[in-house]
Amino acid sequence: TPNVQKMLSSTISKTKYWLIEDNTKNTDSKNLFIQYDEDQTIGSGLKAIKMPTTVFNGTQKQFEVYK
């Protein structure tokens, strides 16, 4: 979300990973990441957009079911 990006911009502005917060009250769950691949690009130059190659909005335990 824009609010999250604004809060994290000074910390991880040059990274290719964004943290997805999920179920923070459950200590058994873990946060997952979106990984961007250099090869999956739309456009060129300054307007190029990196496309996510791995997106999962859930806990690590939930992800194990899909692996």
CYANA upper distance limits for C-alpha pairs under 8 A (distance plus 0.5 A):
  1 THR  CA      5 GLN  CA      6.77
  2 PRO  CA      6 LYS  CA      6.55
  3 ASN  CA      7 MET  CA      6.81
  4 VAL  CA      8 LEU  CA      6.67
  5 GLN  CA      9 SER  CA      6.16
  6 LYS  CA     10 SER  CA      8.44
  8 LEU  CA     12 ILE  CA      6.37
  8 LEU  CA     13 SER  CA      7.59
  9 SER  CA     13 SER  CA      5.13
 16 LYS  CA     35 GLN  CA      7.15
 16 LYS  CA     36 TYR  CA      6.34
 17 TYR  CA     33 PHE  CA      6.82
 17 TYR  CA     34 ILE  CA      6.21
 17 TYR  CA     35 GLN  CA      5.95
 17 TYR  CA     36 TYR  CA      7.29
 18 TRP  CA     33 PHE  CA      6.30
 18 TRP  CA     34 ILE  CA      6.19
 18 TRP  CA     35 GLN  CA      8.11
 19 LEU  CA     31 ASN  CA      7.45
 19 LEU  CA     32 LEU  CA      6.91
 19 LEU  CA     33 PHE  CA      5.55
 19 LEU  CA     34 ILE  CA      7.51
 20 ILE  CA     31 ASN  CA      6.60
 20 ILE  CA     32 LEU  CA      6.28
 20 ILE  CA     33 PHE  CA      6.46
 20 ILE  CA     34 ILE  CA      8.13
 20 ILE  CA     57 ASN  CA      7.41
 21 GLU  CA     31 ASN  CA      6.31
 21 GLU  CA     32 LEU  CA      8.09
 22 ASP  CA     29 SER  CA      8.38
 22 ASP  CA     30 LYS  CA      8.20
 22 ASP  CA     31 ASN  CA      6.69
 22 ASP  CA     57 ASN  CA      7.87
 22 ASP  CA     58 GLY  CA      6.76
 22 ASP  CA     59 THR  CA      7.19
 23 ASN  CA     29 SER  CA      7.35
 23 ASN  CA     59 THR  CA      8.07
 24 THR  CA     29 SER  CA      7.93
 29 SER  CA     59 THR  CA      5.77
 29 SER  CA     60 GLN  CA      6.75
 29 SER  CA     61 LYS  CA      7.38
 30 LYS  CA     59 THR  CA      6.15
 30 LYS  CA     60 GLN  CA      6.17
 31 ASN  CA     58 GLY  CA      8.37
 31 ASN  CA     59 THR  CA      6.94
 31 ASN  CA     60 GLN  CA      7.76
 32 LEU  CA     56 PHE  CA      7.75
 32 LEU  CA     57 ASN  CA      7.84
 32 LEU  CA     58 GLY  CA      7.79
 32 LEU  CA     59 THR  CA      7.42
 32 LEU  CA     60 GLN  CA      7.45
 33 PHE  CA     55 VAL  CA      7.88
 33 PHE  CA     56 PHE  CA      8.19
 34 ILE  CA     52 PRO  CA      7.04
 34 ILE  CA     53 THR  CA      8.18
 34 ILE  CA     54 THR  CA      6.12
 34 ILE  CA     55 VAL  CA      5.67
 34 ILE  CA     56 PHE  CA      7.81
 35 GLN  CA     52 PRO  CA      6.51
 35 GLN  CA     53 THR  CA      6.77
 35 GLN  CA     54 THR  CA      6.06
 35 GLN  CA     55 VAL  CA      7.87
 36 TYR  CA     40 GLN  CA      8.33
 36 TYR  CA     50 LYS  CA      6.90
 36 TYR  CA     51 MET  CA      6.66
 36 TYR  CA     52 PRO  CA      5.16
 36 TYR  CA     53 THR  CA      6.33
 36 TYR  CA     54 THR  CA      7.83
 37 ASP  CA     50 LYS  CA      7.51
 37 ASP  CA     51 MET  CA      7.45
 37 ASP  CA     52 PRO  CA      7.14
 37 ASP  CA     53 THR  CA      6.66
 38 GLU  CA     50 LYS  CA      7.38
 40 GLN  CA     50 LYS  CA      6.53
 40 GLN  CA     51 MET  CA      5.93
 40 GLN  CA     52 PRO  CA      8.12
 40 GLN  CA     53 THR  CA      8.04
 41 THR  CA     48 ALA  CA      6.96
 41 THR  CA     49 ILE  CA      6.09
 41 THR  CA     50 LYS  CA      5.20
 41 THR  CA     51 MET  CA      6.41
 42 ILE  CA     48 ALA  CA      6.10
 42 ILE  CA     49 ILE  CA      5.67
 42 ILE  CA     50 LYS  CA      7.07
 42 ILE  CA     51 MET  CA      7.82
 43 GLY  CA     47 LYS  CA      6.90
 43 GLY  CA     48 ALA  CA      4.93
 43 GLY  CA     49 ILE  CA      6.96
 44 SER  CA     48 ALA  CA      4.98
 44 SER  CA     49 ILE  CA      8.43
 56 PHE  CA     63 PHE  CA      8.01
 58 GLY  CA     62 GLN  CA      6.68
 58 GLY  CA     63 PHE  CA      7.31
 59 THR  CA     63 PHE  CA      6.78
 60 GLN  CA     64 GLU  CA      6.86
 61 LYS  CA     65 VAL  CA      7.79
 62 GLN  CA     66 TYR  CA      7.99
 63 PHE  CA     67 LYS  CA      6.95
